[in-house]
Amino acid sequence: MESLLSLSFDYLSSFDGVKIRKGLRQLEGFLAQICLSRTSTPADRRRSVANDGVAKSGPKTLASLSEDPAFREFYKLQEGFEWNVAIRLVSCLERLLGKGSNGQNDLLIVATLDLLQGILLIHPPSRSLFARELYMNLLLDLLDPTSCPAIQSAAILTLVASLIDRPPNTRCFENLDGLLTITSLFKARTTSREVKMKLVEFFYFYLMPETSSSDGATSGGLKRSPSKMAMGSEGKNGLEEEGVRTTNEKQRLLGRYLNNVEDLVQDLKESTPFGASRA
């Protein structure tokens, strides 16, 4: 597994677009194999042939990931700097942004964001990267009105993945005027309808009640060891001291830049999108 990751990382560290694309594809295939492909048992194959006449294996379920030896090994590797995929993707993203805007480079940025979003979802501890201003600023830079709609959409989804169950990341986002960035893009006449729809979804997500970051440190039944939890939590006791904000508090913050936020909050309470609490 380490050799496969090493080969992908070598390509991602290149300044050559062709090599970067190859690295992204290798990494995508590797993650798909780890997270989706399931080795069928002889009994599974016999049932498949009996039903369809063709032997085939279905994808893994999310609940089964924690029991999968390959996924557990991959998850463990992500705890260290050397094999952490998110760090490599963020570094690749920085280099791509430095190359300017063109069609091929934009496609690479979108592909990198898509993979980054996925790794943040299957390995929640990697989200702690975005408690740092350097990395959060990287996502906010991609939400510039001059970026192409595909990049803007991918950046919004990656931003959401970075904020899930991570109040410190949300505070970093707010401190860097992330709400101003998001609402400015929403108000811009040049912003596409598709991107504006994703921004509305982001507003709903942002307004949801927050939970402690320690509550979201699991994925597929796996939990990060206490010694590797986000630094700086010593001496903090309770949600309030962790900086967790309520919907009403975030409504006031968002209301500085956007009108009719109370309508969004009311809709959030009535329809509970994303399984939000009515509290």
Stockholm file with secondary structure:
# STOCKHOLM 1.0

chainA/1-279         MESLLSLSFDYLSSFDGVKIRKGLRQLEGFLAQICLSRTSTPADRRRSVANDGVAKSGPKTLASLSEDPAFREFYKLQEGFEWNVAIRLVSCLERLLGKGSNGQNDLLIVATLDLLQGILLIHPPSRSLFARELYMNLLLDLLDPTSCPAIQSAAILTLVASLIDRPPNTRCFENLDGLLTITSLFKARTTSREVKMKLVEFFYFYLMPETSSSDGATSGGLKRSPSKMAMGSEGKNGLEEEGVRTTNEKQRLLGRYLNNVEDLVQDLKESTPFGASRA
#=GR chainA/1-279 SS CHHHHHHHHHHHTCSCHHHHHHHHHHHHHHHHHHHTCCCCCHHHHHHHHHHHSSCCCCCCCGGGGGGCHHHHHHHHHTTSSTTCHHHHHHHHHHHHHTTCCCHHHHHHHHHHHHHHHHHHHHCGGGGGGGGSHHHHHHHHHTTCTTSCHHHHHHHHHHHHHHHTTCHHHHHHHHHTTHHHHHHHHHHCTTSCHHHHHHHHHHHHHHHSCCCCGGGGCEETTEECCGGGSCTTCTTCCSTTTTTCCCHHHHHHHHHTTCSCHHHHHHHHHHHCGGGCCCC
#=GC SS_cons         CHHHHHHHHHHHTCSCHHHHHHHHHHHHHHHHHHHTCCCCCHHHHHHHHHHHSSCCCCCCCGGGGGGCHHHHHHHHHTTSSTTCHHHHHHHHHHHHHTTCCCHHHHHHHHHHHHHHHHHHHHCGGGGGGGGSHHHHHHHHHTTCTTSCHHHHHHHHHHHHHHHTTCHHHHHHHHHTTHHHHHHHHHHCTTSCHHHHHHHHHHHHHHHSCCCCGGGGCEETTEECCGGGSCTTCTTCCSTTTTTCCCHHHHHHHHHTTCSCHHHHHHHHHHHCGGGCCCC
//
